[in-house]
Amino acid sequence: MVFDNIDNPKLDGNGMKDPSGYDIRSYFPEAHQGHILITTRSSRLEIGKVISIEKLLNSQESMAILASTSRRRILDQDPHARNLLNELDGLPLALATAGAYLSQVSTSLEDYLCFYRSSWLKLQETSPGLLSYENRALYSTWNLSFEHIQNQNKSAGKLLRLWAYFDNQDLWFQLLAAGSEDSPEWFSTIISDQLNFDKIIRLLCDHALVERITDSDGYSMHTCVYAWAVHVLNAERKISMTRLALTCVGFSVPREDVDEYSLIGRRLLPHARKCLEFFSHSIDFEFRDNPRILDAVHEIGFLCKSQGKIKEDKAMYQRALKGKEKAWGPEHPSTLNTVNNLGILYAGLGKIQEAEAMYQRALKGYEKAWGPEHPSTLRTVNSLGNLYADLGKIKEAEAMYQRALKGKEKAWGPEHPSTLRTVKNMGNLYADLGKIKEAEAMYQQALKGFEKAWGPKHPSTLNTVDSLGILYADQGKIQEAEAMYQRVLKGYEKAWGPEHPSTLDTVNNLGNLYADLGKIKEAEAMYQRALKGYEKAWGPEHPSTLDTVNNLGKLYADLGKIKEAEAMYQRALKGKEKVWGQEHTSTLRTVNNLGNLYADLGKIKEAEAMFQRALKGFEEALGSEHRLTLKVVHNMRILYEN
């Protein structure tokens, strides 16, 4: 005997209070032989042996269902088939429904995907019924489950609606609890404590609309259920729900000294993207007079920046700035915080003029509002030091760092993380000046402090280890350098993931090290990985991208691949001149490399012109005794001797 779709059972002691539920056991025959099979979406109906039916994990099985029901035999040759399989995520009924629709129309898979994402409900309503699922459609099953949930706990139904404003993966208690302030009563009740939250989640899990993530405190919703929640439960978007999701995500963003800072950031990022998607056209009107919302937007911008998501970061900061300027004015401290962070963003993108303008605006405003020694003022002073160092303005950079360091030591003490960041920056400056002992002393001081404050695996600790690796490599201390790089790479990959810009920086540095050791294949693999990642994260003209292009040019030159080398150098030079200007030290390094290439080709005039340009630039920026200046002098001597 088969009892099919017993989705609303009523059992003694199971806590179900839905009046429409019934006890399936009363229908069991009294015979002592045979078998009873019950199909149900309820996780609480545990009679006899329970067999959980999971989604299809093998993509070939999903492809077979789609091909069979659509009667399209060459789906595996359609590049959009894989995208559709990912969207339906191994749910057999969803695959069969899609196939039934495609079997009766000439619509391409690409167009079907567009309909699925933009007109989900209409597509489901117009899809033909399945003989094996008579009188019901994919979405009607979930509608029925939703009614049962509403009958038992209306707050659970509202949480299900709210889920559509987050990402479908990995929702957890602390994420929701961060949005408790000024939240609606139903939401406050759910997050008042872990037990209340668990009670609501168990109800959603019981109806198979949500499932627990193994070895995690998070819960997920299948992509097809999520599409139903978005297009059916939230057919009309509610600003109140958008606001609630935004505050939950924004105020969940951790500070850098929080344990598992990187892990929490990675978990939050998909939700941050979803928030950006939903309120992209709303902030100017609904949110501009809400300080809490604007602060949440600012925090999400900080999250995107820390995770290397520049496009999202820029959008968040610009929206926060626009809203804060309207709400509080251009000189309010909160407005200036966003101005400062936009300066950091522009500096990272190589937009030097925009970065300096933001820093100067923030600095002027902070000095007026807080005074010259306030922590916010000193933070911007430090950022200006970074900018001037990148521009090769050594004196200006050192002056900014010294001011920031003196102020921070006075305000917080020598071991405060903010003080240590400036110490580390001073190390970078001394390294660029060839002051090796001073640089190492600064790095070691910063490293010791970061390890004490945050531990050996924190990103700030690893960043300092990476700088020490570069310093050791420049001194020819290969083993020490490789040990440092490998430690950093392992730490970054665990903390940020393999494609984060900080991870890619270390990948690029390992490429440099392997190139110096003559390990050509390993070097090229590292450079190509870094280049691919940088182009994806930053774009083709970002300074980090161009540095790796320059490094590949050098590698190809050493291999005698002249055309490839020149193409890389020319690309790097053109990009650096655009980003940094013709006299920046990074630009001059590529100029010097082109000089070496032309010298090897016997193009004496072209080589001499490049060397003269590099020499003049290095002497003006770094002085006549700097190692980069002396390197060009050495190259010119070899050119003339030959």
N, C-alpha and C positions, 0 to 999 in steps of 0.2 A: 504494500500500500504506500502511495506517495502523497504527502501533504506539501503542496508547493506554495512558496511565498508566504510563509507564516511570519510576517514581519511585525506583528503587534501582539505577541503572546502575553498571557497573564498567568503568573505563577506565584504561589504562596511564598512570601518572604523575599521576593526579589525587588521590592520597592517600587514596582510599576503601579501608577495610579490612574492610568488612562482608562476611562470608563468604557471605551470601545474595544479594549483588549479582551481576550478570551483564553481559557485554559484548553490547550490542544489535547491534553491527556484524556479529557472526557469523551473524545471521539475515537480513542484507540479501541480496536476490536479485542475481545476477550480470548481469542484463540491463543494456543500455546506454541504455534509454529509460524513460520514465515518471517518477513522483515518489514520494517517501517522506515521509510526514508522521508526526512523533513528538510526542506530547503528554507532558509531564513536569512535575513540580513541582521537579525538581532544576535548580539554576542552573548546575551544572558540566557538564551534558550539552550541549556545544557542537559539534554536528555540522551542517554546512551553515549555512543562514541561520536565525538565532535571532529569533523574534518574541515579545516579552514581552506577556502578556495581563494588563492591569491591572484593578483593580476599576472598576465603573461610576461615573463622576464626575457624570453627568447624572441628577438625581433622577427625571426623567420616565421615563427608561429603566428605572430600578429599579421605579417605580410600575407601569409596563406589565407587567413580569414578574410582580409580585405580583398585579396585577388579573387577568392571563390565567390563572395557575395556580390562583388562589383562586376564579375565576369570580364575583368580586364587582366589578361594573362601576363603582360610584360610590365607590371608595376615596378619591378625592381630596377627597370631601366629609366624610370621617371625620377629626376632629381628631387621632386617635391614629395615623393612617397615617404621618404625618411622623415621629413618634417611633419607630415600628417601622422605617422606612427608615433612620433615623439609627443604630439599634441594629445593623442588618444591614450597614450601611456599604457598599453597592454590591457585595456578594458574590453573584453570580448563583445559585450552588447553594443558599446560605442563603435567598435570596428565594424560589426555587422550592420548597424544602422547607417553608417557612412557608406558602406558597400552597397546597401540596398538603394540608397539615393543615387549613387554613381552608376548603378546598373541601368537606370531608366533615363538618364540624361547624358548629353555629350560634354558636360562641364569638365574642365581639366582639374587635376588635383590642386594646382596652384589657385584656381578660382574658388574651389571648394574650401580651401584653407582660409581665403579672404572672407568668404561668407561665414565660416565657422567663427572667426574672430570678431566680425562686425555685426552679424545678424544671427546669432546663435539660436535664439528661440524660434524665429521664423523658419530657420533651416530645419530644426527638429520637428516643428509642426507640419512641415511639408514633406518630410521624409516618409516613405511608404512603411506600413506596419510589417512586422516580422511574424511569420506563421508560428514560430516557436515562442512568441511573446505576445499572444493574441490580446487585443483590446487595451494594450498598454504601450506607452512609449518610454524612451529612456528617461526623459525629464519628469514624466508623470509619477514614476516610482519614487523619485526624490520629493516631489510635491506631497505625496501621501505620507512619506516619512516626516516631512516638515510639519504636517498637520498633527501627527502623533506627538511630536516634540512640543509643539505649541500648546497642546492640550495638557501636557504634563508640567511644563515650565516655560513661561513666556520669555524669561531672560535668556534661556538657552537658544530660543529662536532668534532673539536679537543678536546674540553673540555670533550665530551663524551668518547673519546678515553683515555684521561688522567684519567678519573674516574676509569678505570680498575686497576690503580696502587695504588688506595686508597681502603679502605674498602667500601662495597656497602652502608653502613648505615652512615648517619649523616655527610654530607659534608656541610660546611658553609663558608661564605665570608671571615671571618678573618683567617681561616685556609689556604685558598688559598693565601690571601694577604701577608702572612708571607713569601712566596717564591718569592716575586716581584723582588728582586735584581738579576740582570743579567739574567732575564727570557726572553724567546722569545717574539717577538712583539705581537703576537696574544694573549698570556697569559697576558701580561702587559695591553693590552687594556681591557680585561675582568675585571681585578681586579683594574683598575684605580680608580673606585669608586663603591659604592654600587648600583647605578642606572644601570650602565653597566652590572654588575653581574646579577642583577635582570632581565634585558632584555634577557640575554642569557638563564637563568634558566627558564624563562616563556616559551621560545621556546621549551625547552626540556620537560617541563611539559605538554605543549600543545599536544605533540605527545605521551604522556603517557609513556615516557621512564624514567621519574623521577617524584617523588611526594614530596610535602612539608610534613614535619613532624609536626603533630599537636602540638601547644603550644611550638614551638621551632623555632630557626632561621636556622635550618638545613634541608637538603634534602636527600632523600634516593632513592635507585634504587632496584627494586625487584631482588631477587636472580637469577631468570631465565634470566632476562634482563642483569644482571651483568655477568652471564656465557657467554652470547652472546657477550658482550663487550670485555671480556677477550679473548675468543677463535676465534672470527670473526674479530672484529675491530682491535685487537692486535695479529693477528696470529703470527707476528714476534715481539718479544719484542724490544723496543727501549730504549737504555741507556739514551737518553735525557729525556724521560718521567720518567724513574726511578729516575733520578737525580732531576727532578723538584718536584716530589712527596716527595722525601726524604727531600729536603730543606724546603718545606711547612710544613711538620710535625715537623722536627727538630727545626725550628725557631718559631714554635707555642708553644713550651714547656714553660710554665710560670715559673717565679721565685716564691719562696714561699710567698712573700709579696703581690702577686697579688690577687685581689678579686676573689673568686670562683676558687682558685688554684686547689682544689681537683676535682671539677666538670670538669674543662677543661682537667685535666689529664686523667680522666676516658673517656672523649669523644675522646681524642687523641690516647688512647692505641690501639684500633683495627686497626687504620691506621698505627701505629708504627709496629705492627705485620706484616701487609701486606708489609710494606717497607722491613722488615727483610727477608721476604719470597722471595721477588723479586730480591734483590741485594746480596743475600748470596754468590753468586759465582763471583761477579763483582768487589768488592771493591779493590782487590789487583791490578787490571789492569786499570780500567777506572777512579777510584776515588782517587788514592793514591797521585796524584799531585794537588789535588783540596782542598785547605784549608777549603773552605766553606762547602764542602761535609763532610769532616772529623769532622768539628765542629758540623754539623747537626747529624752525627752518635753519637757523644759524648752526645749531648743533648737528643737523643732518649734513650741512655743508662740511663741517669739520670731519664727520665720519667719512664722507666720500673722499675727502682729501687724504685722510690717513690710509684709505684703502686703494689709493692711486686711481680713483675714478674721476678724472679731471672734468669731463663734460658735465657730469651730474653735479660735481662740486661747484663749478662756475655758475651753473643755473641756480643752485640753492643760494649761494652768497649774493648773487645779483638780485634775486627776489627778496631776500632778507634785507638787503641794503635799501632797495626801493621802498619796501614797507616801513622800515624804521625811519627813513628820512621823512616820510609822510606823517608817521605817527608821532615822532619825537623831535624831529629836526636834524640837520646835518652835523651838529656838534655834540649830540648826546653821547655819553660814553659807550652805550650799547651799539649805537650807529658806528662809532669809531672802531669798535672791536671787529665789526664786519668789514670795514674799510681796510684795516690792517690785514685781515685774512685774505681779502682779495689781492692785496699787495703780494702776499706769499704765493698765492696761486699764479699771478701774472709772472712773478720771478721764475717759478717752476716751469712756466710755458715759454720762457725766454723773451717775454714781452717787457723789456727793460724800462722803457719810458713810462708805460702804464704802471709798472710796479713801483718805480720811484715816486710817481705822482701820488699813489695811494699811501705809501709810507710817509711821505712828507705831510700829507693831509692829516693822517692819523697822529703823527708826532706833534704837529702844531696843535691839534685839538686836545691831545692828552696833556701836553705841557700847560695849556690854558686851563683845563678842567681839574687836573690832578697835581700838576707841578712836575719839575724835571727829574725827580727821583722816585716817582711812583712806579710800581712794577709794570703797569701797562705801558708807561712811557719807555721804560728800559727794554721791554720786549721789542718795541718797534725800533729802538736804537740798535739792538742786536741784529734785527732783520735788515736794517740799512747797511750794517757792517757786512752781512752776507752778500748783499747786492753789490757793494763797492768792491768786495774781494773778487766776485765773479767778473766784474768789469776791469779788473787789473788795477783799480785805484787803491794802491796799497796803503798809502798814508791815510787816506780818508777811512779805509776799512779799519786800520789799526786804531785810529782815534775813536771810532764808534765802539769797537770791541772793548777798549780800555774804559770808556765811559760806562758801558753796560756792566762790565765786570765789577768795577768799583762800586757802582750803585747796588748791584745785586748782592755782593758780599756784605754790604752795609745793611741791606734790608732783610736778607734771608740767611746769610752766613755762607761760608765757602763750600758746604756740602749739599746745598739745596740743588735739586735737579736743574732748575733754571740757571743757576750760577754755573753748573757743570756744562750746560750746553754752550755757554759763552766761552768757557775754558777750552772746550773741544774746538770751537770755531777759531780761537786763537791758534790752536795747534795746526789747523788747516792753513791758516795764513802763514805761519812760520815754515810749514812744509813747502808752500809755494815759493817762499823766499829762499829756500835752500838752507834754512836754519834748522838742521836735523835734530841736534840735541834739544833745542828749545821746543821743537814740535813734539818729539817723543815724550818729553817731560809733561807737556800739556795733555797729550793723549793718555798717558799713564795716570795722571791725576783724575781726568774725567772718567776713565775706565774704572778705577778703584771706587770712585764715588757712585757711579751708576750701578755697579755690582752690589754695593752696600745698600743702596736705596731701593733698587728694583730687581736685583738678581741677575744671573749670568745670561738669561735668555730673553731679556726685555729688548725691544727694538732699539732703544737708545744705547744700550750696552753693545749690542751687535754692530750698530753703526760706528761706534768708536773702535771696536775690534777691526772693522773693515778699513778704517783710516790707518790703523797701525799696520795692517797688511800692505797697503799701498806704500807706506813709508819704508817698510822692510824691503819691499820689492825694488824700490828706487835705490836702496843701498846694496842691492845684490844679495840680500839675505833670503835666499829662495825658499829654504825649508820653513823658516819662520813665517814668511809671507803666505805660503800655500796652506800652512796649518791655520792661520788666521782666516783666510778666505773660505776654507772648507767649513770651519766652525760657523762663520757668518751665513754661508749658503744654506747649511743644514737648518740653522735657526730661523732664517727668513722664510724658507720654504714651508716650515712647520707653522710659523706665526702668520705669514701673509699669503702663502701660496706661491706657485712657480712663476706666475706672470706679473707679480707686483713689481713696480719700478725699482724698489729697493733690492729685491731679489735679483733683478736684471742688472743692476749696478755691479753686484758682486760677480755675476756670471761674466760680465764684460771684463772685470778686473782679473778673473781667472784666465780669460782669453789672453790678456796682456802677459800674464806670467808664463803661460804655456808657450806663447810666441817667443819670449825671451829664452826659454829653455830649448827651443827648436822642436817642440812638440806641435807640429803643424796641424795635423788632423784635429787634435784636441782643441787647439786654439781656434781654428776655423769653426768648429762645431759650437764653441762657446759664443763666438762673435755672431754667428748666424742666429743662434737662439736669442741672444740679447737684441739684435737688430729687429727680428720679427716681433718680439715682445714690445720693444720701444715704439715701433711704428704703429702697433695696435693700441698701445696705451696713450702715447703722446702725439703721434703723427710724424710724418717724414721730415719735418724741419725743426724738430725739437733739439736743443743742444745735446741731450744724451744720445739721441738717434744719430746725430752728426758725428759725435765722438766715436761711436762704434763704426760708422761708415769710414772714418779716417783710419781707425785701427785695421779694418779689413783691407784698406788700400795699402797700408804698410806691410801687412802679411803677404798680399799678392805681389808687392814689389820684391820682397825677400825671396819669393818663389819664382821670380822672373816672369810673372804674368803681367806684362807691361800695360796692355790695353785695359785690363780689369783694374789695375792699380790706379792708372791715370783717371779712369772714369770715377772711381771712388773718391779720389782726392779732389777732383773738380766738383763733384757733388757736395762734398763736405765743405770745401772752400766757399762755394756759392751760398750755401745755407748759412755758414757761420758769419760771412760778411753781412748777410741780411739780418741775422739775429743779433750778433754782437758788435758788428762794425769791423772795419778793416784793420784796426790797430789793437784789437783784443788779443790777449796772449793765446787763447785757444785757436783763434784764426791764424795767428803767426806760427803755431806748431804745424798746421797743415801747409802753410806757405813753405816752411822749412822742409817738410816731407816732399813737397813737389820739387823743391830744389834738388834734393837727393836723387829723385827719379830722373830728372832732366840730366843731372850729372852722369848718372849711369848710362843714359842714352847718348851721351856725347853732345848734348845740346847745351853748349857752354854758356852762350849768352842768356838763354832762358834760365839756366840754373843760377848764374850770377845775379840776375835780376831778383830772383826769389830769395836768395840768401841775403842780398843787400836789404831787401824789404824786411825780412825777418830780423836781421841784426839791428836795424834802426828801431824797429818796434820794441824789441826786447830791452835794448839799452834804455829807452825812454820809460818803459813800464817797470823794469826790474833792476836796472843798473848793469854796469859793465862786468861785474864779477859774478853775476848769477849763473847757475849751471846751464840754463837754457841759452843764455847769451853766449857763453863759452862754447857750447855745443855747436852753435852756428859758426863761430870763429873757426873751430876745428874743421867743419865741413868746407868752409871757404879755403882754408889752407890746403886741404887735400885737392880741391878743384884746381887751384893755381899750380900746385906741384905737378899735377898730371898734364 
